[in-house]
């Protein structure tokens, strides 16, 4: 799977309609687009993501997952009989969302793309390493919440998906200064 870090950087655009740039508040002068490097840093650090998929009947399905950002791609997993796996088999478009729930601070991120199954054993090992590096004892320790996930990835007991961003969005809040950034790939 091609990576996005080695490819051309995305086009970054501030949408002033939904940013303090259009509706300035005290202390919000100069609101600007969030740099892609900052978004990647936050994607790397985020522990929980919400994956949104579409059921065959058109209804949405949203569920939390752990995920790892590696080489410009977001990786997550699911059991083959879980609803998100069934949805992706029907329509591979999805979105992964992370952020906070504060009104005045934080950066919410949304990565939209297509969920592609990861089957290459070398890439699976890289994804396992990314998960272990990020989540540590949750995966590596026998008492960890997700212990054994690496072996489940290797055996194919769990499906691993890669989502390279087609479009990503950042909704920033900094003490009343709001930004809406779009990254197009």
ZADO-1210 file (C-alpha; in nm, 4 decimals, padded with zeros to 6 digits):
<atoms>
<atom x="00.0000" y="00.0000" z="00.0000" code="UNK" pos="1"/>
<atom x="00.1476" y="00.3390" z="-00.0898" code="UNK" pos="2"/>
<atom x="00.2127" y="00.5747" z="00.1955" code="UNK" pos="3"/>
<atom x="00.1095" y="00.9363" z="00.2138" code="UNK" pos="4"/>
<atom x="00.4158" y="01.0572" z="00.4049" code="UNK" pos="5"/>
<atom x="00.6410" y="00.9772" z="00.1119" code="UNK" pos="6"/>
<atom x="00.3942" y="01.1264" z="-00.1341" code="UNK" pos="7"/>
<atom x="00.3284" y="01.4919" z="-00.1995" code="UNK" pos="8"/>
<atom x="00.1974" y="01.6800" z="00.1022" code="UNK" pos="9"/>
<atom x="-00.1765" y="01.7483" z="00.1005" code="UNK" pos="10"/>
<atom x="-00.3273" y="02.0778" z="-00.0012" code="UNK" pos="11"/>
<atom x="-00.4148" y="02.2641" z="00.3180" code="UNK" pos="12"/>
<atom x="-00.7074" y="02.5041" z="00.3243" code="UNK" pos="13"/>
<atom x="-00.8681" y="02.7074" z="00.6026" code="UNK" pos="14"/>
<atom x="-01.2439" y="02.7270" z="00.5601" code="UNK" pos="15"/>
<atom x="-01.3076" y="03.0786" z="00.6874" code="UNK" pos="16"/>
<atom x="-01.6860" y="03.0224" z="00.6903" code="UNK" pos="17"/>
<atom x="-01.6469" y="02.8030" z="00.9970" code="UNK" pos="18"/>
<atom x="-01.3410" y="02.9646" z="01.1511" code="UNK" pos="19"/>
<atom x="-01.2737" y="03.2647" z="01.3687" code="UNK" pos="20"/>
<atom x="-01.1066" y="03.4200" z="01.0646" code="UNK" pos="21"/>
<atom x="-01.4518" y="03.5193" z="00.9391" code="UNK" pos="22"/>
<atom x="-01.6134" y="03.5796" z="01.2777" code="UNK" pos="23"/>
<atom x="-01.3261" y="03.7062" z="01.4939" code="UNK" pos="24"/>
<atom x="-01.3562" y="03.6867" z="01.8682" code="UNK" pos="25"/>
<atom x="-01.1317" y="03.8678" z="02.1152" code="UNK" pos="26"/>
<atom x="-00.7921" y="03.6988" z="02.1084" code="UNK" pos="27"/>
<atom x="-00.8754" y="03.5077" z="01.7889" code="UNK" pos="28"/>
<atom x="-00.7194" y="03.7427" z="01.5352" code="UNK" pos="29"/>
<atom x="-00.5032" y="03.5639" z="01.2840" code="UNK" pos="30"/>
<atom x="-00.6785" y="03.2261" z="01.3032" code="UNK" pos="31"/>
<atom x="-00.5008" y="03.0053" z="01.0528" code="UNK" pos="32"/>
<atom x="-00.5170" y="02.6545" z="00.9116" code="UNK" pos="33"/>
<atom x="-00.3678" y="02.3744" z="01.1191" code="UNK" pos="34"/>
<atom x="-00.0450" y="02.2397" z="00.9683" code="UNK" pos="35"/>
<atom x="-00.0598" y="01.8806" z="00.8441" code="UNK" pos="36"/>
<atom x="00.2443" y="01.7956" z="01.0589" code="UNK" pos="37"/>
<atom x="00.0443" y="01.8894" z="01.3698" code="UNK" pos="38"/>
<atom x="-00.2500" y="01.6771" z="01.2559" code="UNK" pos="39"/>
<atom x="-00.0172" y="01.3794" z="01.2014" code="UNK" pos="40"/>
<atom x="00.1331" y="01.4279" z="01.5475" code="UNK" pos="41"/>
<atom x="-00.2157" y="01.4191" z="01.6976" code="UNK" pos="42"/>
<atom x="-00.3167" y="01.1142" z="01.4906" code="UNK" pos="43"/>
<atom x="-00.0064" y="00.9360" z="01.6179" code="UNK" pos="44"/>
<atom x="-00.0895" y="01.0174" z="01.9818" code="UNK" pos="45"/>
<atom x="-00.4672" y="00.9611" z="01.9811" code="UNK" pos="46"/>
<atom x="-00.5667" y="00.6475" z="02.1682" code="UNK" pos="47"/>
<atom x="-00.9318" y="00.6113" z="02.0683" code="UNK" pos="48"/>
<atom x="-01.0917" y="00.6645" z="01.7281" code="UNK" pos="49"/>
<atom x="-01.4522" y="00.6345" z="01.6147" code="UNK" pos="50"/>
<atom x="-01.4907" y="00.4481" z="01.2866" code="UNK" pos="51"/>
<atom x="-01.7988" y="00.5303" z="01.0801" code="UNK" pos="52"/>
<atom x="-01.9150" y="00.2842" z="00.8156" code="UNK" pos="53"/>
<atom x="-02.2339" y="00.2420" z="00.6141" code="UNK" pos="54"/>
<atom x="-02.4582" y="-00.0613" z="00.6448" code="UNK" pos="55"/>
<atom x="-02.5868" y="-00.2232" z="00.3251" code="UNK" pos="56"/>
<atom x="-02.9292" y="-00.0653" z="00.3901" code="UNK" pos="57"/>
<atom x="-02.7700" y="00.2821" z="00.4098" code="UNK" pos="58"/>
<atom x="-02.7850" y="00.3282" z="00.7872" code="UNK" pos="59"/>
<atom x="-02.4705" y="00.4508" z="00.9577" code="UNK" pos="60"/>
<atom x="-02.2693" y="00.2452" z="01.2036" code="UNK" pos="61"/>
<atom x="-02.0260" y="00.4152" z="01.4416" code="UNK" pos="62"/>
<atom x="-01.8059" y="00.2357" z="01.6925" code="UNK" pos="63"/>
<atom x="-01.4860" y="00.3044" z="01.8903" code="UNK" pos="64"/>
<atom x="-01.1595" y="00.1359" z="01.7890" code="UNK" pos="65"/>
<atom x="-00.7934" y="00.1594" z="01.8686" code="UNK" pos="66"/>
<atom x="-00.5829" y="00.2556" z="01.5680" code="UNK" pos="67"/>
<atom x="-00.2245" y="00.3339" z="01.4724" code="UNK" pos="68"/>
<atom x="-00.0986" y="00.6025" z="01.2338" code="UNK" pos="69"/>
<atom x="00.1971" y="00.4573" z="01.0419" code="UNK" pos="70"/>
<atom x="00.3672" y="00.5868" z="00.7260" code="UNK" pos="71"/>
<atom x="00.0794" y="00.8200" z="00.6425" code="UNK" pos="72"/>
<atom x="-00.1934" y="00.5579" z="00.6817" code="UNK" pos="73"/>
<atom x="-00.4345" y="00.4863" z="00.9664" code="UNK" pos="74"/>
<atom x="-00.4689" y="00.1177" z="01.0637" code="UNK" pos="75"/>
<atom x="-00.7471" y="-00.0430" z="01.2653" code="UNK" pos="76"/>
<atom x="-00.8806" y="-00.3932" z="01.3143" code="UNK" pos="77"/>
<atom x="-01.2047" y="-00.5780" z="01.3689" code="UNK" pos="78"/>
<atom x="-01.3351" y="-00.9298" z="01.3928" code="UNK" pos="79"/>
<atom x="-01.4581" y="-01.0790" z="01.0636" code="UNK" pos="80"/>
<atom x="-01.8133" y="-01.1176" z="01.1997" code="UNK" pos="81"/>
<atom x="-01.8424" y="-00.7666" z="01.3444" code="UNK" pos="82"/>
<atom x="-02.0803" y="-00.5152" z="01.1876" code="UNK" pos="83"/>
<atom x="-01.8024" y="-00.2839" z="01.0642" code="UNK" pos="84"/>
<atom x="-01.6363" y="-00.5728" z="00.8776" code="UNK" pos="85"/>
<atom x="-01.9660" y="-00.6594" z="00.7113" code="UNK" pos="86"/>
<atom x="-02.0218" y="-00.2950" z="00.6206" code="UNK" pos="87"/>
<atom x="-01.6724" y="-00.2567" z="00.4725" code="UNK" pos="88"/>
<atom x="-01.7237" y="-00.5716" z="00.2637" code="UNK" pos="89"/>
<atom x="-02.0269" y="-00.3978" z="00.1110" code="UNK" pos="90"/>
<atom x="-01.8852" y="-00.0402" z="00.0910" code="UNK" pos="91"/>
<atom x="-01.5246" y="00.0316" z="00.1843" code="UNK" pos="92"/>
<atom x="-01.5723" y="00.4071" z="00.2353" code="UNK" pos="93"/>
<atom x="-01.5287" y="00.5044" z="00.5982" code="UNK" pos="94"/>
<atom x="-01.4207" y="00.7817" z="00.8323" code="UNK" pos="95"/>
<atom x="-01.2128" y="00.7677" z="01.1489" code="UNK" pos="96"/>
<atom x="-01.2626" y="01.0472" z="01.4006" code="UNK" pos="97"/>
<atom x="-01.0660" y="01.1418" z="01.7115" code="UNK" pos="98"/>
<atom x="-01.0465" y="01.4424" z="01.9387" code="UNK" pos="99"/>
<atom x="-01.1966" y="01.5735" z="02.2572" code="UNK" pos="100"/>
<atom x="-01.5244" y="01.6978" z="02.3910" code="UNK" pos="101"/>
<atom x="-01.4219" y="02.0412" z="02.5182" code="UNK" pos="102"/>
<atom x="-01.5909" y="02.3440" z="02.3653" code="UNK" pos="103"/>
<atom x="-01.2927" y="02.5746" z="02.4128" code="UNK" pos="104"/>
<atom x="-00.9799" y="02.3658" z="02.3513" code="UNK" pos="105"/>
<atom x="-00.8568" y="02.0785" z="02.1406" code="UNK" pos="106"/>
<atom x="-00.8344" y="01.9600" z="01.7837" code="UNK" pos="107"/>
<atom x="-01.0849" y="01.7128" z="01.6421" code="UNK" pos="108"/>
<atom x="-00.9601" y="01.5169" z="01.3413" code="UNK" pos="109"/>
<atom x="-01.1500" y="01.3243" z="01.0768" code="UNK" pos="110"/>
<atom x="-00.9796" y="01.1019" z="00.8194" code="UNK" pos="111"/>
<atom x="-01.1957" y="00.9956" z="00.5260" code="UNK" pos="112"/>
<atom x="-01.0874" y="00.7209" z="00.2902" code="UNK" pos="113"/>
<atom x="-01.1364" y="00.3619" z="00.1873" code="UNK" pos="114"/>
<atom x="-01.0686" y="00.0699" z="00.4196" code="UNK" pos="115"/>
<atom x="-00.8320" y="-00.1690" z="00.2427" code="UNK" pos="116"/>
<atom x="-00.7581" y="-00.5131" z="00.3880" code="UNK" pos="117"/>
<atom x="-00.3944" y="-00.5623" z="00.4891" code="UNK" pos="118"/>
<atom x="-00.2705" y="-00.9087" z="00.3944" code="UNK" pos="119"/>
<atom x="00.1011" y="-00.8584" z="00.3257" code="UNK" pos="120"/>
<atom x="00.2835" y="-01.0319" z="00.6164" code="UNK" pos="121"/>
<atom x="00.5649" y="-00.7732" z="00.6180" code="UNK" pos="122"/>
<atom x="00.3152" y="-00.4879" z="00.6467" code="UNK" pos="123"/>
<atom x="00.1189" y="-00.6756" z="00.9142" code="UNK" pos="124"/>
<atom x="00.4415" y="-00.6921" z="01.1188" code="UNK" pos="125"/>
<atom x="00.4918" y="-00.3167" z="01.0766" code="UNK" pos="126"/>
<atom x="00.1354" y="-00.2542" z="01.1943" code="UNK" pos="127"/>
<atom x="00.1883" y="-00.4821" z="01.4961" code="UNK" pos="128"/>
<atom x="00.5030" y="-00.2868" z="01.5832" code="UNK" pos="129"/>
<atom x="00.3130" y="00.0421" z="01.5476" code="UNK" pos="130"/>
<atom x="00.0381" y="-00.0864" z="01.7804" code="UNK" pos="131"/>
<atom x="00.2883" y="-00.2179" z="02.0358" code="UNK" pos="132"/>
<atom x="00.4845" y="00.1074" z="02.0302" code="UNK" pos="133"/>
<atom x="00.1705" y="00.3158" z="02.0732" code="UNK" pos="134"/>
<atom x="-00.0302" y="00.1098" z="02.3211" code="UNK" pos="135"/>
<atom x="00.2555" y="-00.0610" z="02.5098" code="UNK" pos="136"/>
<atom x="00.1448" y="-00.2843" z="02.7934" code="UNK" pos="137"/>
<atom x="-00.2173" y="-00.2822" z="02.6735" code="UNK" pos="138"/>
<atom x="-00.0914" y="-00.5108" z="02.3960" code="UNK" pos="139"/>
<atom x="00.2412" y="-00.6505" z="02.5146" code="UNK" pos="140"/>
<atom x="00.1639" y="-00.7489" z="02.8759" code="UNK" pos="141"/>
<atom x="-00.0235" y="-01.0726" z="02.9510" code="UNK" pos="142"/>
<atom x="-00.2765" y="-00.8739" z="03.1571" code="UNK" pos="143"/>
<atom x="-00.3124" y="-00.6091" z="02.8850" code="UNK" pos="144"/>
<atom x="-00.6557" y="-00.5267" z="02.7487" code="UNK" pos="145"/>
<atom x="-00.5580" y="-00.6213" z="02.3924" code="UNK" pos="146"/>
<atom x="-00.2884" y="-00.8822" z="02.4674" code="UNK" pos="147"/>
<atom x="-00.2560" y="-01.1323" z="02.1832" code="UNK" pos="148"/>
<atom x="-00.3778" y="-00.8941" z="01.9143" code="UNK" pos="149"/>
<atom x="-00.0478" y="-00.9249" z="01.7270" code="UNK" pos="150"/>
<atom x="-00.0867" y="-01.3020" z="01.6972" code="UNK" pos="151"/>
<atom x="-00.4506" y="-01.2551" z="01.5941" code="UNK" pos="152"/>
<atom x="-00.3306" y="-01.0201" z="01.3178" code="UNK" pos="153"/>
<atom x="-00.0678" y="-01.2735" z="01.2029" code="UNK" pos="154"/>
<atom x="-00.3134" y="-01.5646" z="01.1960" code="UNK" pos="155"/>
<atom x="-00.5842" y="-01.3637" z="01.0214" code="UNK" pos="156"/>
<atom x="-00.8259" y="-01.4185" z="01.3113" code="UNK" pos="157"/>
<atom x="-00.8729" y="-01.0413" z="01.3128" code="UNK" pos="158"/>
<atom x="-00.9038" y="-00.8306" z="00.9991" code="UNK" pos="159"/>
<atom x="-00.6594" y="-00.5416" z="00.9670" code="UNK" pos="160"/>
<atom x="-00.7620" y="-00.2423" z="00.7564" code="UNK" pos="161"/>
<atom x="-00.5593" y="00.0478" z="00.6205" code="UNK" pos="162"/>
<atom x="-00.7207" y="00.3843" z="00.5543" code="UNK" pos="163"/>
<atom x="-00.5070" y="00.6210" z="00.3483" code="UNK" pos="164"/>
<atom x="-00.6685" y="00.9638" z="00.3694" code="UNK" pos="165"/>
<atom x="-00.8519" y="01.0966" z="00.0662" code="UNK" pos="166"/>
<atom x="-00.9583" y="01.4004" z="00.2661" code="UNK" pos="167"/>
<atom x="-00.8991" y="01.4928" z="00.6284" code="UNK" pos="168"/>
<atom x="-01.0484" y="01.7666" z="00.8427" code="UNK" pos="169"/>
<atom x="-00.9317" y="01.9427" z="01.1561" code="UNK" pos="170"/>
<atom x="-01.1638" y="02.1393" z="01.3819" code="UNK" pos="171"/>
<atom x="-00.9547" y="02.3419" z="01.6241" code="UNK" pos="172"/>
<atom x="-01.0633" y="02.5232" z="01.9372" code="UNK" pos="173"/>
<atom x="-00.8179" y="02.7374" z="02.1263" code="UNK" pos="174"/>
<atom x="-00.9845" y="02.9423" z="02.4002" code="UNK" pos="175"/>
<atom x="-01.2527" y="03.0754" z="02.1688" code="UNK" pos="176"/>
<atom x="-01.0509" y="03.0762" z="01.8449" code="UNK" pos="177"/>
<atom x="-01.2041" y="02.8243" z="01.6072" code="UNK" pos="178"/>
<atom x="-01.0499" y="02.6823" z="01.2900" code="UNK" pos="179"/>
<atom x="-01.1768" y="02.4468" z="01.0227" code="UNK" pos="180"/>
<atom x="-00.8953" y="02.2989" z="00.8153" code="UNK" pos="181"/>
<atom x="-00.9312" y="02.0692" z="00.5140" code="UNK" pos="182"/>
<atom x="-00.6441" y="01.8575" z="00.3821" code="UNK" pos="183"/>
<atom x="-00.6952" y="01.7179" z="00.0316" code="UNK" pos="184"/>
<atom x="-00.4728" y="01.4385" z="-00.0958" code="UNK" pos="185"/>
</atoms>
